[in-house]
Amino acid sequence: PMPLPDLTARARAEGVWDAFLHAMAQAQYVGAERALARIALPGWLAQIVRDQAPDA
């Protein structure tokens, strides 16, 4: 797994940090797949959401 500072820097560089945080928050309520259907993220970040979020 990517260390958190590297993940943060890469996500900020790609302009998707805020979207990632939003997806992580949404995934806690609606599940990863529904959150990712609403919020476009690069594949590497989408996988982190899937890995961290509970299945809804």
N, C-alpha and C positions, 0 to 999 in steps of 0.2 A: 504493500500500500504506500501511497505517496505521503510523505510527512506533511503535517498540517500547514506549516509556513509555505512550503512549495505549492501545495494545493491552492492556498489562498492567493499566492502571487500569480499562479497560472490562470486561475479563474478571473482575477481582476484584469490581467493582461488581455484576456479574451473578451472582457466586458460582460461576463455572465455571473459575477459574484452575487449580485442582488437577486438575480433569478434563481440561483442555486439555493440561497438562504430561504427564499420564498417557497421553493419546491420542497425543501426539507421540512419546513413548518407545515405545509399543506399535507405532505405525505403522512404526518402523524395522525391526521384526521380522516383522510380519504384513501390512504394507501399509496404506495409508490407509483403504480401504473396510472391511476387516475390523476395524480398530481402531474406526472410527466406528460400525460395527454394534453394537459392545459398549459404547461410551461415548457417551452423548447430549450433543451440543454444539449451541449455536445455529449457524445456517447460516454466519454470517460467520466463526466460528472453525473450523468444519468445513472451509471452503474453504482456510483457512491450512494446516491439516493436509494436505489434498490437495495443495496447492502445494509443500509442503516435503518430504513423505515420498516415498521411492522407491516405484515400483510393485513389488508383490511377486507 
